[in-house]
């Protein structure tokens, strides 16, 4: 009865959303839903488990902790998306509030073996792609508006010629509706396991721990959505050319 009561409450508290399904190479896969925590046994999913019953977020004061990697107390959950290098991958959220505008960012990391045994903090990420502000201001039009109008979906592409192996793609929305205040930005990282096939030979270049992605005072994290603006800086490392934050800051001193 206790488990049923918790499940009954879920629709009332699940206001933000999670990746419910993944589509790759014409095949559908199941993402993680916090309701699965109360099933016995817990079903295997391509999406990583996370202890976020309310579909909650990771705040800037936790950006240097393991929670930012794949969400709170996250761990691999046994299943994999099977796709080839160069394939398009689409992530379908169960819902997303129109008010929660902000960037959508995709990263990839090699598990260097079985993703079920990898330590989340050991994963080194390469940014695949990113989208953010489109036009207007206060609050303007954002890539999250495109996600909502596209049946709550967003896509990325697995790098062409990537060598076969086990990988994790980290698909993330950062909501900015409260980001005008310190510690107000809301990160919603979602991790999904992939077994990449094909005859590719390329390895991921660079790579950095997720705990080094963002700082609370980055211009793309501390940002007032409800004012006049003409640009937005998407936070985190550059696409495909990741350096550790210390190296980026050292380079800036000599520009």
C-alpha positions as CSV (number, residue, x, y, z in Angstrom):
1,X,0.0,0.0,0.0
2,X,2.8,2.4,0.8
3,X,4.4,1.9,-2.7
4,X,1.0,2.5,-4.3
5,X,0.5,5.7,-2.4
6,X,3.8,7.0,-3.5
7,X,3.0,6.2,-7.1
8,X,-0.3,7.9,-6.8
9,X,1.4,11.1,-5.8
10,X,3.8,11.1,-8.7
11,X,1.7,13.0,-11.2
12,X,1.3,15.8,-8.7
13,X,5.0,16.3,-8.1
14,X,6.4,15.5,-11.6
15,X,6.2,19.0,-13.1
16,X,9.6,19.2,-14.9
17,X,10.1,16.0,-16.8
18,X,12.5,13.2,-17.7
19,X,13.6,11.4,-20.8
20,X,10.9,8.7,-21.2
21,X,12.1,7.2,-24.5
22,X,15.0,7.2,-26.9
23,X,14.8,6.6,-30.7
24,X,17.9,5.4,-32.6
25,X,18.2,3.6,-35.9
26,X,14.3,3.2,-36.0
27,X,14.2,1.4,-32.7
28,X,12.6,2.7,-29.5
29,X,14.1,2.3,-26.0
30,X,12.9,3.0,-22.5
31,X,14.4,5.8,-20.4
32,X,14.4,6.1,-16.6
33,X,11.3,7.0,-14.7
34,X,11.5,7.5,-11.0
35,X,8.3,5.4,-10.5
36,X,10.4,2.3,-11.4
37,X,12.1,2.7,-8.0
38,X,8.9,1.2,-6.5
39,X,8.8,-1.9,-8.8
40,X,10.2,-5.2,-7.8
41,X,12.4,-6.0,-9.6
42,X,13.4,-2.6,-10.9
43,X,13.2,-2.9,-14.7
44,X,16.4,-2.4,-16.7
45,X,16.4,0.7,-18.8
46,X,18.9,2.5,-21.2
47,X,18.4,5.6,-19.0
48,X,20.4,5.8,-15.8
49,X,18.7,5.4,-12.5
50,X,18.4,8.6,-10.4
51,X,17.0,9.4,-7.0
52,X,14.8,12.4,-8.2
53,X,11.3,11.4,-7.4
54,X,10.0,14.8,-8.2
55,X,11.9,15.1,-11.5
56,X,13.9,17.7,-9.7
57,X,17.1,19.5,-10.6
58,X,20.8,19.9,-9.7
59,X,21.4,23.5,-8.4
60,X,24.6,25.5,-8.9
61,X,25.8,24.8,-5.4
62,X,26.0,21.1,-6.4
63,X,27.8,21.6,-9.7
64,X,31.1,20.4,-8.2
65,X,29.5,17.2,-6.8
66,X,28.9,13.9,-8.4
67,X,25.1,14.8,-8.7
68,X,25.9,16.9,-11.8
69,X,27.3,13.9,-13.7
70,X,24.0,12.0,-14.4
71,X,21.7,13.5,-11.7
72,X,21.2,12.6,-8.0
73,X,22.7,9.2,-6.9
74,X,22.7,8.1,-10.5
75,X,23.9,4.8,-11.8
76,X,23.8,2.8,-14.9
77,X,20.6,0.6,-15.2
78,X,21.6,-2.4,-17.3
79,X,20.4,-1.8,-20.8
80,X,21.9,-0.1,-23.9
81,X,20.8,1.7,-27.0
82,X,22.3,0.0,-30.0
83,X,23.3,2.4,-32.8
84,X,26.0,3.0,-35.3
85,X,28.5,5.9,-35.5
86,X,26.9,8.7,-37.5
87,X,23.3,7.8,-36.4
88,X,20.8,10.3,-35.3
89,X,19.5,9.9,-31.7
90,X,16.3,11.5,-30.5
91,X,15.5,12.0,-26.8
92,X,11.8,12.2,-25.9
93,X,10.8,13.9,-22.6
94,X,7.5,13.0,-21.0
95,X,6.9,16.7,-20.6
96,X,8.6,20.1,-20.2
97,X,7.2,23.4,-18.9
98,X,7.2,26.2,-21.5
99,X,8.4,28.6,-18.7
100,X,11.6,26.6,-18.2
101,X,13.6,28.2,-21.0
102,X,17.3,27.5,-21.5
103,X,20.0,25.6,-23.3
104,X,19.9,22.0,-24.4
105,X,23.4,20.4,-24.4
106,X,24.6,16.9,-25.3
107,X,27.9,15.3,-24.1
108,X,29.4,11.8,-24.7
109,X,31.9,9.8,-22.7
110,X,33.5,6.4,-23.2
111,X,32.9,3.8,-20.5
112,X,36.1,2.0,-21.5
113,X,34.3,-1.3,-20.8
114,X,31.0,-2.1,-19.1
115,X,29.0,1.1,-18.4
116,X,27.3,-0.8,-15.5
117,X,30.6,-0.9,-13.6
118,X,31.9,2.6,-14.4
119,X,32.2,5.1,-11.6
120,X,30.2,8.2,-12.6
121,X,32.9,10.7,-11.5
122,X,35.5,8.9,-13.6
123,X,33.7,9.6,-16.9
124,X,35.4,12.2,-19.2
125,X,33.0,14.0,-21.4
126,X,33.2,15.6,-24.9
127,X,30.5,18.1,-25.8
128,X,28.7,16.9,-28.9
129,X,26.4,19.9,-29.6
130,X,24.4,22.6,-27.9
131,X,21.6,25.1,-28.5
132,X,20.3,28.0,-26.5
133,X,18.8,31.4,-27.2
134,X,17.2,31.9,-30.6
135,X,15.7,35.4,-30.7
136,X,14.0,38.1,-28.8
137,X,14.3,38.7,-25.0
138,X,12.4,39.0,-21.8
139,X,12.3,36.0,-22.1
140,X,12.6,35.4,-25.9
141,X,12.5,32.2,-27.9
142,X,14.8,29.4,-26.9
143,X,15.7,25.9,-28.1
144,X,13.5,24.6,-25.3
145,X,10.5,26.1,-27.1
146,X,11.6,24.0,-30.1
147,X,11.8,20.9,-27.9
148,X,8.2,21.5,-26.6
149,X,6.8,22.1,-30.1
150,X,8.6,18.9,-31.3
151,X,6.6,16.6,-29.1
152,X,9.0,17.2,-26.2
153,X,12.0,15.9,-28.2
154,X,15.5,16.9,-29.1
155,X,18.1,15.2,-31.2
156,X,21.9,14.7,-31.5
157,X,24.2,12.8,-33.8
158,X,26.7,10.2,-32.8
159,X,30.1,11.3,-34.2
160,X,30.9,9.7,-37.5
161,X,33.7,7.2,-37.5
162,X,33.6,6.8,-33.7
163,X,35.1,3.5,-32.8
164,X,32.8,0.8,-31.6
165,X,32.3,0.4,-27.9
166,X,30.2,1.3,-24.8
167,X,29.4,5.0,-24.3
168,X,27.2,7.3,-22.2
169,X,25.4,10.2,-23.8
170,X,24.6,13.0,-21.3
171,X,21.5,14.9,-22.5
172,X,20.9,18.0,-20.4
173,X,18.5,21.0,-20.2
174,X,19.5,23.9,-18.0
175,X,16.4,25.9,-17.0
176,X,16.9,29.6,-16.5
177,X,13.6,30.9,-15.2
178,X,15.1,31.5,-11.8
179,X,18.7,32.0,-12.9
180,X,18.7,35.8,-12.3
181,X,19.3,34.9,-8.6
182,X,22.4,33.2,-7.2
183,X,21.9,29.5,-7.2
184,X,18.8,29.8,-9.2
185,X,19.7,27.9,-12.4
186,X,18.3,24.4,-12.7
187,X,20.3,21.6,-14.4
188,X,18.4,18.4,-15.5
189,X,21.1,16.0,-16.7
190,X,19.8,12.7,-18.2
191,X,22.3,9.9,-19.0
192,X,21.7,7.1,-21.5
193,X,23.9,4.0,-22.3
194,X,24.9,3.3,-25.9
195,X,26.7,0.4,-27.6
196,X,28.1,2.0,-30.7
197,X,28.7,-0.3,-33.7
198,X,30.4,0.0,-37.0
199,X,34.0,0.0,-38.3
200,X,35.0,3.5,-37.0
201,X,38.5,4.1,-35.7
202,X,38.2,7.6,-34.2
203,X,38.5,8.2,-30.4
204,X,36.9,11.0,-28.5
205,X,39.3,14.0,-28.2
206,X,39.9,15.7,-25.0
207,X,37.4,15.0,-22.2
208,X,36.7,16.5,-18.9
209,X,34.8,15.5,-15.7
210,X,31.3,16.9,-15.4
211,X,32.2,18.4,-12.1
212,X,34.3,21.0,-14.0
213,X,31.6,22.0,-16.6
214,X,30.0,24.9,-14.8
215,X,30.5,27.5,-12.1
216,X,27.7,29.3,-10.3
217,X,28.8,32.6,-11.6
218,X,29.3,31.6,-15.3
219,X,27.4,34.1,-17.5
220,X,25.3,31.3,-18.9
221,X,24.4,30.1,-15.4
222,X,23.8,33.4,-13.6
223,X,21.5,35.0,-16.2
224,X,18.4,37.2,-16.0
225,X,15.9,35.8,-18.4
226,X,13.4,38.6,-17.7
227,X,15.3,41.6,-19.1
228,X,16.4,43.0,-22.4
229,X,19.4,41.0,-23.8
230,X,20.9,40.5,-27.2
231,X,23.1,37.4,-26.6
232,X,23.5,34.4,-24.4
233,X,26.7,32.4,-23.7
234,X,26.0,28.7,-23.4
235,X,27.9,27.4,-20.4
236,X,30.5,24.7,-20.4
237,X,33.4,23.7,-22.6
238,X,33.4,24.2,-26.4
239,X,31.9,21.7,-28.7
240,X,34.4,18.9,-29.4
241,X,37.4,20.7,-28.1
242,X,37.2,20.2,-24.3
243,X,40.0,21.5,-22.1
244,X,40.1,21.5,-18.4
245,X,38.7,24.7,-16.9
246,X,42.2,25.5,-15.4
247,X,43.7,25.4,-18.9
248,X,41.0,27.6,-20.3
249,X,41.4,30.2,-17.6
250,X,45.2,30.1,-18.0
251,X,44.8,30.7,-21.7
252,X,42.5,33.7,-21.2
253,X,45.2,35.5,-19.2
254,X,47.4,35.6,-22.3
255,X,44.8,36.7,-24.9
